[in-house]
Structures are given as C-alpha cells and as structure tokens.
Amino acid sequence: MRALLEFLFTRKHALVGFLLLKAVAVVVNGLVQGAAEVWGIGILALIVYAVIARFALSGRVISIWAITLLMLYEAAGALLLAWSSLTGAPAVALIGLVVAVYLIVGALVVFASRREG
C-alpha cells in the first residue's frame, strides 16, 4: 500500500492525475450541459492547466505555486459537490470526497517539491 501511495503522490503523477480529473470533469460537464460554450471553456481551461502543469513539472516555482492553487481550488469545488449531494446521492458525495482528498494531498506534494530540480 505504501508503494502505491508513493507512486501516486510524486510530482509527475499528481499533476497527471489532476489533468485526468479535469479532463473527466470537462467531458461530464460538456455532456450534461450540452452547450458549445461549456465545451469551449472546459477545453481551454484544460489546455491552460496542462501548460501550467508542464512548467511546474520542469520545476518553475511560479508555475508550482499556480498549479498548487488551482488544485486546491478544484478540491474546494469537489468538497462543495460532496457536501451538497450528501443526503441525496451519497455515492456522488463519496466520489467527491475522494477526489478532493486526492487533489489536496497532490497539491501538497507538488508544493513540497518546489525546491527539487
């Protein structure tokens, strides 16, 4: 179990996991709302997040700060989703809670790695 956690929570894997979660969110929002604007904004946000994550992966301190804040912002959104669906859909609340915890721990790992090369 420890090896799995060490694998999941390296800078590279935390950033890739964040981008994968954001890609899933873009697809779900696009399919649920079905508007072209939702798809466009979601894809544009995913591209911007990917560029910032790429710079953070290479060790740029400003990008590490930015992606950490973005990950915490997305975690706050997942926590709000979990809280709002707690009574109506507990499975969705559990998924939101797991996503939020992953993003918070991932953001802390990325932020802690800012002094590495």
Residue pairs with C-beta under 8 A, 6 or more apart in sequence:
7 13
8 14
8 17
8 102
9 105
9 106
9 109
10 109
11 56
11 57
11 109
11 110
11 113
11 116
12 57
14 71
14 105
14 106
14 107
14 109
14 110
15 53
15 56
15 57
15 67
15 106
15 110
17 102
17 106
18 49
18 53
18 67
18 70
18 71
18 74
18 103
18 106
19 46
19 49
19 50
19 53
21 74
21 99
21 102
21 103
22 45
22 46
22 49
22 74
23 46
25 42
26 39
26 42
26 43
26 45
26 46
29 38
29 42
30 38
30 39
30 42
49 67
49 70
52 63
52 66
52 67
52 70
53 63
53 67
55 62
55 63
56 63
56 64
56 66
56 67
56 110
59 114
59 116
59 117
61 114
64 110
64 111
64 113
64 114
65 111
65 114
67 107
67 110
68 107
68 110
68 111
71 103
71 104
71 106
71 107
71 110
72 103
72 104
72 107
74 103
75 99
75 100
75 101
75 103
75 104
75 107
76 100
78 96
78 97
78 99
78 100
78 103
79 96
79 97
79 100
81 92
81 93
81 96
82 92
82 93
82 94
82 95
82 96
82 97
82 100
83 93
85 92
85 93
85 96
86 93
